[in-house]
Amino acid sequence: MKILKKIRVVELGTYITGPAAAMHLGDLGAEVIKVERPETGDPFRAFKGGLYSPHFQTYNRNKRSIALDTKQPEDLATLHELVATADVFIQNFRPGVAEKLGAGEDTLRALNPGLIYCAISGFGPSGPAMNRPTFDSVAQAAAGYLRLLTPPERPRVIGPAIADAVTGQYAAMAILAALVERGSTGQGRRIDISMLEAMCHFNLDSFTHYYSAGEVMGPLSRPVVSQSYTFECADGKWIAFHLSSPVKFWEGLLDATGMQALGEDPRFAERLSRIEHQDELIDAFAPVFARETRDEWCARLEAAGVPYSPAYDSDEALEDPQARHLGIKVAVPGVMADTFTTVRPPYNFDGEAETDLTAPPLLDADGEAIRRELKTRSAG
């Protein structure tokens, strides 16, 4: 596999956006060298104490680690030697910080004219907000996305770090495009991508509704129109289903639940009526689903052809028969334990999944080896 096996990436990244972008390239086979601070490394390492938190592990598989203090001339020279051998450089600092570290675009491009230089920021490389510190929830809020997830009563931030992860994916996509272009032109590129821009694009559906129809979407706008539901079952487990617009799914739900009488109720007889009266529909179905276990409801919805799934927690999802069939969960040799268990990349090339992964590295685990390689290269 290893589609990008001839590509070398140098990542000077922390937390999520930069490391996530580099991880995606590593998942595709690129050699990723993560440059970290001596002693402490990427601050995400210590998010739960120690230097190998689950937060760090999530975005740093398929990488090698070298610790460099770029304030020290010798270490800065090593970084520059690395960049001279690289195809891609990724950093996710606030504008101006990389330059102070000796890793600005002008400096690195002088060493490597064909370099793809990717700078990830919170609010962009210029403008009135360019220097504001930015983290996931800030970017979600600025892009109009946070309001789509926040409970209207007792509002609070919920859910995973979507803006961080999405920005990393968009950055990797842009890098791949630049690499394709360089293959025919030989020219490097500078890529600037901000969390604000990435999340605005990710939130495209909301903006389209506003500019095309004057609708300001809220947390329930999409699930009401798509007729999406989740209910707690008798065993305390949850189930979810999505009726969308085909009538057959609504009729299948009525058959599966024995609630055919609702089809004659004027509030629910037509899809637009069901959209208008979704709260009443939820009130009607909630006690019904509470009567049987989740497995029983799964069997009934399956037989009725309704799009459904158990609403799994993370301790269940990868044990589902379909997830096991696809081999989504992968266990590889670990560095802090016997094994490191993770989720494989989602794509298959020529029918084959990529399961040859490496565990996230310990801090500076590859420092000596990388320095030897550079000396050998320069001597050659």
N, C-alpha and C positions, 0 to 999 in steps of 0.2 A: 504494500500500500504506500504509505509515506509519500504522498503526492508532492510535497514541498521539501523533499529530503535534501535538495541542493541549496536551500535557502537558509541563511544564517540571520537570526534576529537578536539584537541586543536590546534588552529592556531595562530601562532605568525608571521603574514604576513602583508605586506603592498603593496599598489598599486594593481597589477593584478595577477601575476603568483600564488603566495601562496593563496590569497583569492579566486581565481577562482578554484583552486584544491579543496579547502575546500567547496566551494559552490556546486560543483558537488556532493560531498559526502552528503552534506546537502539536496540537491534535491532528493537524494535516501533515505532520511529518517534518516541519521546519526544526532546525536546531535553535533552541532558544537559550540564550545566556542571560540570566537575571543578575543585574548588578545591584548590590545591596550595601547598606552601611555596615562597617565593622561592628561587631559586638551585639548590636540590636537588630540589624537587618530591616526588612520591610516592617513598618509598625503593625501591620495586620498579624504578624507572627505572634505578638504578645497580647492579642485581644482578650484571651482568657488565661493569661499567665503563660510562662514558658516562652518558647520560640517556635511553636508548631501548632497554633490554634486551628480549629476546624475552619475558621474564616480564611486563614492563609491557605490551608490545604485546598479549598474549593477552587481557587483560581491560579494555582501554581504547579500543577502537574506538568509532566513532559518538559521540564526545564533543568538547566544546570545553574548553580549558584556560585558567584564569586563576590567577595566582600572587598570594596574599594572605597577609600576616603579620598575623594577627588580634590580635597584641599591639600593633599600631599602630592608633590610633583611626581613621585614615582608611580603612585596609583593613578593619577590623571594620565600619565603617559601610557599606562596599561589600558585604561579605558579607550584612549585614542587608537592604540594598536588594535584593540578589538573592533572598534568601529570601522577601521580601515579594511577589515576582512568581512564586514557585514553587508547584507543586502537591505536590512530594515533596522531602523532605530525607533524606539517607542519611549516617550516620556509623558507623564501626566501631572506636571507641576503647574502652578500658577504662572502666568506670563512673566518672563524675565528670570525665573529661578534657574532654569536649565543653563542660561548664559552664565550665571554666577558659578555654576558647578563645572564650567568648562565644556558644556554639552549643548551649546546653542547650535542652531542650524548652520550658520556661516562657518563656524569653527569645524564642525564635522564634515560639511560638504567640501571644504578645502582638502580634507583628508581622503574623501571618497565621493567624487562627483556623481556617481550613479546611485547614491544612497536614497532610499525611501525614508524620509524623516517624518514621523507622525507625532504631532503635538496635541495632546488631549487636555482640555481645560474645562472649567466649570461654566463660564459665561462667554468664552471666546477670547481671542488674542487682542481685542481692542474694544473700545466703547466704555460707557460710564460704569458698568458693573464688572469690568474685566478683572479687577483685583479682589472682588468679594470672595471669601472662602466658600466653597460649595461642596456639599455632600448630597447623598441620594435624595433625601426628602426635600431639600431645598430645590434641586433641579425638577423634581416632580411637581412641586408647587408652582414654580415659575413657568412651567410649560402647560399649566392648566390640567395636569393629569391627577394630581393628588385629590382634588375635589371629586373625581370619579370613583375614588376608592374609600373616601372618608365617610364613616357613619354620620348621618345628619344630626343625630342626638349624641351628646357627649363626644364631640369630634376628637379623634386621635389618629395618629399615623399608624397604619396597619400594613401587613404584607412584607414581602421580601424587598431587597434593594434593586428594584426594577430599573431605575435610571442608570445606575452603575453598570449593570449587566448589559443593558441595551446599548449603552455608549460603547462598551468594549466590542460588542458584535458589529456595530456600524463601523468602528475604526478598523476592525479586521477586514471587513468587506471593502473598504476604501483602499487598504493596503494591497489586497489581492488585485484590485483593478489597476493600481499603479504598477504592480509587478508585471501584469500582463502587458501594459503599455511599454514598460521598459524593455520587455523582451523583443519588441520590434524597433524601438527608437534608441535604446541605450541610455535614455535620460532618466535621472532621478526626479523625484517629486517631493514637495512639502505638502503634508496633509495636516490641516487644522480641523479639529472636530471638538465641539463643546457638548457638555451634558445637556445644556439648554436646547441646542439645535437638534440633538439626537432625540430627545424626549418630545419635542414639538413634532418631529416627523413620525415618531411612534404613535403620537396622539392625533394622527391625521384624520381619523374618522370623526373625532369631535369637532375639529376645525371645519371639515367639509360640511357637516350638518349646520354649523353656524353660518358659514358664508353662502351656502346654497339654499338653506331653508330658514335661516334666522333662529334656529333652535340651539339653546344653550343646554348641553347634555348634563345630566347628573348621574349619581351612582346607579340609579335604577333604569335609566333611559334604554340602554341596550338590552338588559335581561328581560324587561317588560315586552319590548318589541319582538325579541327573538323567542319569547316564551320559554325562558330558562328557569328551572326550578331545582331546589334541593330540599330534602326532607329528612328528618330524623326517624329512624325505624325503631321497632320494638326493642332491639338489642342495644340501642344507644348509638348505633352506627348510622352513617348518612348515605344517602343515594342522591344522584343528580341526573336530570334528564333535560333534553333540549328539543322542543317540539318544532321550532322554526315555523315555516308556513304550510308545508303539505298537510292536508286534512287527514291523511291516513295516520299520522302520528298522534293527533288528537283523538281520533277514533280508537287507535290502539291503546292509548292510555285509559280511555273509558272502559274498554273491554278488560284490560288487565286489572283494573281496580273495582270493577263491578259498579261503576258510577255512571252508567249509561243515561240515567235520568238527567244528568247535568247537560247532556247534549240538547235537551228540549228546553232548558232554561234560557230565556231570552238574553240574559247577561253573558252567556257562554256559547250560544249557538254559532256565532260567527267569530272569526279570528280577531277582527277589530274590536268586537265586544269583549272578548277575553283579555285583550290588551288593556282596555279601559277598566276592567273589573278584576285585575290580577289579584289584588289583595283578598277579595272575596273567594277567589278560586283557591288561593293558598289556604285560607281558613277552612275551605271545604275538604281539601285533600290532606291537611296535616294530621287530623285524627285517623284518617284511613291508613296512612303509611305507618302510624304508630302502632298498628295492630299486629304487624308481621315483622319478621326479621329482615335484615338487608338481603340475605341470600335468597329468601323467598321472593322479595320484590324484584331482585335481579332476574330470577327465573321467569317471573310473570312478564316483565317488560321485554325480555329477550324473546319470549314466545309471541308477543304482540307486535314485534318489530319496531319498538320505540327506541330512539337513540338515548342510551343511558350509560352510566358507569357508577360503580361504587365510588363515593367521595372519600378516597383513601387519605390516610396520614402517611408520612414518609416511611413509617415502619411496615407498611403494607403494600405500597404501590408497586415496588419492584418484585414482589412475590406473586403478583397477578399472573395467571397462566400465559397471557399474551406477552407481558413484559419478560417473563422467563423464556418464552419461545424466541423472542427477538434478542435475547442476551444483553439486555440493557445494562444490567448490573455486572461490573467487572471487578475481579479481585486480582491484584498484582502484588509482587513483593514490596513490603513496606520498609521504611527506614526507622520508624519509632515503634513499630509492631511487626509481627510476622507478615501481615498482609495490609494492603491499602485498598479499600473498597470504594469504588467510584462509579459514575455513570459514563459509559462510553460515548464518543461523538455520535450524533444522530444520523449521519449519512452512511450510505453504502455505495462503494464503487465497484461496478461490475458484479453486483450481488454479494460483495464481501464487506463486512463491517470491520472497522478499525478497533481492535482490542489490545494491541501492543502498546500499552501505556506505561509510563514510569511515575513512581510516587513523587510528590513534591520534595524538593531537596532540603537537607539541613543547611543552615547558614554556612556559606563558604565551602560547601562540601566539595566543590570542583575547582576551587581557587588555584591550588598547586598545579593540577593537571592543565588548566587553561593557560597558566603562565608558561608551562613547559611547551605547550603547543605553539604559543606565540614565539617563543625563542627558537624553536625548531623551524618555524615558518620563515622568520627573519634570517636565520642562518642559511636556509636553503635559497 
